């Protein structure tokens, strides 16, 4: 764990001892970090979609950060805003996560692309660099493929893109001893939350049982379970159809946690081969599925270098 994360969780434990809600306390801190960095949140209505987005003006090519499954933008990218000091930033909550929603009954990736394209139009942004983590990386691939003129450079972080196969999916279920990926990604019990955290972190933050219950209540309440499962079911349903699509043409860097058990490193190597010569693969040691949270300084250096404006 990095010093910043270790210090944060020591403070969390102090808050817990004081009887406060750790999720609410942590969220307040992250929101404060974003606001101090010049970002402001907006709720943007885009046809069937309502998207919550954090934005910041600046000079140079805007950077759009797409979060992973089950969370919201401010929970996953607060450590990365300092990698882009002075640059415009766009950090949306993807549909059906955080404060974004849609009346569209299709929970697949294509409605995400439609909403993000409309969001860029609404914000007046013609071309962006895109960074996507896990599920957000799958969305990033579809956006860069469907609208190549809108994506200058692409960073795929612990996300399999079109290299993911049905055999990979079966192997994932076996590794975690589940019958459906929702049993891993949509936890129902304290033990489920611990398993999910162990998949995300090489060194999971220390958290007592009542903090785990707060995590479930905040991110995976019963009212949201149906839509979260619908997102996962759509991914499995569309797997072969998406694999048949062309790959994105934007210059791409792949960033991966060496010990990722959700999407093992072999998939990253296969993805690099599929995307072809010139695609970079950067491996972060002592990290699992969220290297940007465990090793923000190392990840930020890679992002700053690869996404630097000419």
C-alpha positions as CSV (number, residue, x, y, z in Angstrom):
1,X,0.0,0.0,0.0
2,X,1.3,3.5,-0.8
3,X,2.0,5.9,2.0
4,X,-1.0,8.1,0.9
5,X,-3.4,5.1,1.0
6,X,-1.9,3.8,4.3
7,X,-2.4,7.2,5.9
8,X,-5.9,7.5,4.6
9,X,-6.9,4.1,6.1
10,X,-5.3,4.9,9.4
11,X,-7.5,8.0,9.5
12,X,-10.4,5.8,8.5
13,X,-9.8,3.5,11.5
14,X,-9.8,6.6,13.8
15,X,-13.1,7.7,12.3
16,X,-14.5,4.2,12.9
17,X,-13.5,4.3,16.5
18,X,-15.4,7.5,16.8
19,X,-18.5,5.8,15.5
20,X,-18.8,7.6,12.2
21,X,-19.9,6.1,8.8
22,X,-16.6,5.4,7.1
23,X,-18.0,5.4,3.6
24,X,-19.6,8.8,4.1
25,X,-16.4,10.1,5.7
26,X,-14.2,8.8,2.9
27,X,-16.5,10.1,0.2
28,X,-16.4,13.6,1.7
29,X,-12.6,13.5,1.6
30,X,-12.5,12.4,-2.0
31,X,-15.0,15.0,-3.1
32,X,-12.9,17.6,-1.3
33,X,-9.8,16.5,-3.1
34,X,-11.5,16.9,-6.5
35,X,-12.9,20.3,-5.6
36,X,-9.5,21.4,-4.4
37,X,-8.1,20.3,-7.8
38,X,-10.6,22.6,-9.6
39,X,-13.2,20.0,-10.6
40,X,-16.9,20.6,-10.2
41,X,-19.8,18.1,-10.6
42,X,-22.7,18.5,-12.9
43,X,-25.8,16.5,-13.7
44,X,-26.3,16.5,-17.5
45,X,-29.5,15.3,-19.1
46,X,-28.8,13.5,-22.4
47,X,-32.0,12.1,-23.9
48,X,-32.8,8.9,-22.0
49,X,-29.6,9.3,-19.9
50,X,-28.9,11.4,-16.9
51,X,-25.1,11.6,-16.3
52,X,-23.3,12.9,-13.3
53,X,-19.8,14.2,-14.4
54,X,-16.9,15.9,-12.8
55,X,-15.3,18.5,-15.1
56,X,-12.4,20.9,-15.1
57,X,-11.3,23.4,-17.7
58,X,-7.7,23.8,-18.7
59,X,-5.3,23.9,-21.6
60,X,-4.4,21.0,-23.9
61,X,-6.2,17.8,-24.8
62,X,-8.9,16.9,-22.3
63,X,-8.5,13.6,-20.5
64,X,-11.6,11.4,-19.8
65,X,-11.3,8.9,-17.0
66,X,-13.8,5.9,-17.0
67,X,-14.2,4.0,-13.7
68,X,-14.7,0.3,-13.1
69,X,-17.7,-1.8,-12.2
70,X,-19.7,-1.0,-9.1
71,X,-18.3,2.4,-8.1
72,X,-18.3,6.0,-9.2
73,X,-15.8,8.4,-10.7
74,X,-14.7,10.1,-7.5
75,X,-14.0,6.8,-5.8
76,X,-11.6,5.6,-8.4
77,X,-9.7,8.6,-9.8
78,X,-9.1,11.1,-7.0
79,X,-5.4,10.0,-7.0
80,X,-5.0,10.6,-10.7
81,X,-6.2,14.2,-11.0
82,X,-2.7,15.4,-10.0
83,X,-1.2,13.6,-13.0
84,X,-2.9,16.1,-15.3
85,X,-2.4,19.4,-13.6
86,X,-3.6,22.2,-15.9
87,X,-5.3,19.8,-18.3
88,X,-9.1,19.7,-18.8
89,X,-10.6,16.7,-17.1
90,X,-13.9,14.8,-17.6
91,X,-14.8,12.1,-15.1
92,X,-18.4,10.7,-15.6
93,X,-20.3,8.2,-13.6
94,X,-21.1,5.6,-16.2
95,X,-24.7,4.6,-16.8
96,X,-26.2,2.7,-13.9
97,X,-23.4,3.6,-11.5
98,X,-23.0,6.4,-9.1
99,X,-25.5,9.1,-9.9
100,X,-25.9,8.3,-13.6
101,X,-29.0,6.5,-14.9
102,X,-30.9,5.7,-18.1
103,X,-34.4,4.8,-19.1
104,X,-32.9,2.6,-21.8
105,X,-33.5,-1.1,-21.0
106,X,-30.3,-2.1,-22.8
107,X,-27.6,-2.4,-20.2
108,X,-24.9,-3.2,-22.8
109,X,-21.8,-1.2,-23.8
110,X,-23.4,0.6,-26.8
111,X,-25.7,2.8,-24.7
112,X,-22.6,3.9,-22.7
113,X,-20.9,5.0,-26.0
114,X,-24.0,6.9,-27.0
115,X,-24.2,8.7,-23.7
116,X,-20.5,9.5,-23.6
117,X,-20.5,10.9,-27.2
118,X,-23.5,13.0,-26.3
119,X,-21.7,14.2,-23.1
120,X,-18.6,15.2,-25.1
121,X,-20.9,17.1,-27.5
122,X,-22.7,18.8,-24.6
123,X,-19.3,19.8,-23.1
124,X,-18.0,21.1,-26.4
125,X,-15.1,18.6,-26.5
126,X,-14.1,17.4,-30.0
127,X,-11.3,15.1,-29.1
128,X,-10.1,13.5,-25.8
129,X,-7.6,11.1,-24.4
130,X,-9.4,8.2,-22.7
131,X,-8.3,6.1,-19.7
132,X,-10.5,3.2,-18.8
133,X,-10.2,0.8,-15.8
134,X,-11.7,-2.7,-15.9
135,X,-15.4,-2.2,-17.0
136,X,-14.5,1.4,-17.9
137,X,-11.8,0.1,-20.2
138,X,-14.4,-2.0,-22.0
139,X,-16.5,1.1,-22.6
140,X,-13.3,3.0,-23.7
141,X,-12.6,0.3,-26.4
142,X,-16.1,0.6,-27.8
143,X,-16.0,4.4,-27.8
144,X,-12.6,4.5,-29.5
145,X,-13.8,2.0,-32.1
146,X,-17.2,3.6,-32.8
147,X,-16.0,7.2,-32.7
148,X,-12.2,7.1,-33.6
149,X,-12.2,10.8,-34.5
150,X,-13.1,11.6,-30.8
151,X,-10.2,9.6,-29.2
152,X,-6.6,10.8,-29.6
153,X,-4.9,8.3,-27.2
154,X,-6.2,5.3,-25.2
155,X,-5.1,3.8,-21.9
156,X,-6.5,0.4,-21.0
157,X,-6.0,-0.6,-17.4
158,X,-6.7,-4.2,-16.2
159,X,-9.3,-4.6,-18.9
160,X,-9.3,-7.4,-21.5
161,X,-10.8,-5.5,-24.5
162,X,-11.5,-7.9,-27.3
163,X,-8.9,-10.4,-26.2
164,X,-11.4,-11.9,-23.6
165,X,-12.9,-15.2,-24.5
166,X,-15.6,-17.5,-23.1
167,X,-12.8,-19.8,-21.8
168,X,-11.4,-16.8,-19.9
169,X,-14.8,-16.2,-18.3
170,X,-15.2,-19.8,-17.3
171,X,-11.7,-19.7,-15.7
172,X,-12.6,-16.6,-13.8
173,X,-15.6,-18.3,-12.3
174,X,-13.5,-21.3,-11.3
175,X,-10.8,-19.1,-9.7
176,X,-13.2,-17.5,-7.4
177,X,-15.5,-20.4,-6.8
178,X,-18.7,-18.8,-8.1
179,X,-21.4,-19.7,-10.6
180,X,-22.0,-16.1,-11.8
181,X,-19.6,-13.2,-11.9
182,X,-22.2,-11.2,-9.9
183,X,-21.4,-13.3,-6.9
184,X,-18.0,-11.7,-7.0
185,X,-18.8,-8.2,-8.2
186,X,-22.1,-7.6,-6.4
187,X,-21.4,-8.8,-2.8
188,X,-24.2,-9.7,-0.4
189,X,-22.3,-10.6,2.7
190,X,-19.2,-9.3,4.7
191,X,-17.2,-12.3,3.4
192,X,-18.2,-11.4,-0.2
193,X,-16.9,-7.8,0.4
194,X,-13.6,-9.2,1.7
195,X,-13.3,-11.4,-1.3
196,X,-14.0,-8.5,-3.7
197,X,-11.4,-6.3,-1.9
198,X,-8.8,-9.1,-2.0
199,X,-9.4,-9.3,-5.8
200,X,-8.9,-5.5,-6.1
201,X,-5.9,-5.1,-3.8
202,X,-2.6,-7.0,-3.3
203,X,-2.8,-5.6,0.3
204,X,-6.5,-5.0,1.1
205,X,-7.3,-2.1,3.5
206,X,-8.0,-3.3,7.0
207,X,-11.7,-3.0,7.7
208,X,-13.9,-4.4,10.5
209,X,-17.2,-6.1,9.8
210,X,-19.4,-3.0,10.4
211,X,-17.3,-1.1,7.8
212,X,-17.9,-3.9,5.3
213,X,-21.7,-3.6,5.9
214,X,-21.4,0.1,5.2
215,X,-19.7,-0.6,1.9
216,X,-22.6,-3.0,0.9
217,X,-25.2,-0.4,1.9
218,X,-23.5,2.4,-0.1
219,X,-22.5,0.6,-3.3
220,X,-24.7,-2.5,-3.6
221,X,-28.1,-1.8,-2.0
222,X,-30.9,-4.2,-2.9
223,X,-32.5,-1.5,-5.1
224,X,-29.5,-1.5,-7.4
225,X,-28.8,-5.2,-7.6
226,X,-31.0,-5.9,-10.6
227,X,-29.4,-3.2,-12.7
228,X,-25.9,-4.3,-11.7
229,X,-26.6,-7.9,-12.7
230,X,-28.2,-6.7,-15.9
231,X,-24.9,-5.0,-16.8
232,X,-22.9,-8.2,-16.1
233,X,-25.4,-10.3,-18.0
234,X,-25.2,-8.0,-21.0
235,X,-21.4,-8.3,-21.1
236,X,-21.6,-12.1,-21.1
237,X,-24.4,-12.0,-23.7
238,X,-22.4,-9.7,-26.1
239,X,-19.0,-11.3,-25.6
240,X,-18.7,-12.9,-29.0
241,X,-20.4,-10.1,-30.9
242,X,-18.0,-7.6,-29.4
243,X,-14.9,-9.7,-30.2
244,X,-15.9,-9.7,-33.9
245,X,-15.7,-5.9,-34.0
246,X,-12.5,-4.2,-35.2
247,X,-10.0,-3.0,-32.6
248,X,-9.5,0.7,-31.9
249,X,-6.9,2.5,-34.0
250,X,-5.8,5.1,-31.4
251,X,-2.2,4.7,-30.0
252,X,-2.7,2.6,-26.9
253,X,-1.0,1.8,-23.7
254,X,-2.0,-1.2,-21.5
255,X,-1.4,-0.9,-17.7
256,X,-1.8,-4.0,-15.6
257,X,-1.4,-5.2,-12.0
258,X,1.0,-8.1,-12.1
259,X,-1.0,-10.2,-9.7
260,X,-4.5,-9.4,-11.1
261,X,-6.7,-12.5,-10.5
262,X,-9.7,-11.1,-12.2
263,X,-8.0,-10.7,-15.5
264,X,-4.6,-12.4,-15.3
265,X,-1.5,-10.9,-16.9
266,X,-1.6,-13.5,-19.7
267,X,-4.7,-11.7,-21.0
268,X,-2.8,-8.4,-21.1
269,X,-0.1,-10.0,-23.2
270,X,-2.7,-11.4,-25.6
271,X,-4.4,-8.0,-25.8
272,X,-1.1,-6.3,-26.7
273,X,-0.5,-8.9,-29.5
274,X,-4.0,-8.3,-30.8
275,X,-3.6,-4.5,-30.9
276,X,-0.4,-4.9,-32.8
277,X,3.0,-3.2,-33.0
278,X,3.5,0.0,-31.1
279,X,1.1,-1.0,-28.3
280,X,2.8,-0.6,-24.9
281,X,2.3,-2.9,-22.0
282,X,3.3,-1.6,-18.5
283,X,3.1,-4.0,-15.6
284,X,2.8,-2.7,-12.0
285,X,4.4,-5.0,-9.5
286,X,2.7,-5.8,-6.2
287,X,-0.7,-4.9,-7.5
288,X,-3.9,-6.6,-8.5
289,X,-6.9,-5.3,-10.2
290,X,-6.7,-1.6,-9.3
291,X,-3.0,-0.5,-9.6
292,X,-4.0,3.1,-9.8
293,X,-5.2,2.9,-6.2
294,X,-2.4,0.8,-4.9
295,X,0.5,2.6,-6.7
296,X,-0.8,6.0,-7.8
297,X,2.6,7.6,-8.2
298,X,3.8,4.8,-10.6
299,X,0.6,4.9,-12.6
300,X,0.5,8.7,-12.7
301,X,4.0,8.8,-14.2
302,X,3.0,6.4,-16.9
303,X,-0.2,8.4,-17.7
304,X,1.6,11.8,-17.7
305,X,4.3,10.5,-20.1
306,X,2.0,8.6,-22.5
307,X,-0.8,11.3,-22.6
308,X,1.5,14.3,-22.8
309,X,0.5,16.8,-25.4
310,X,3.0,17.4,-28.2
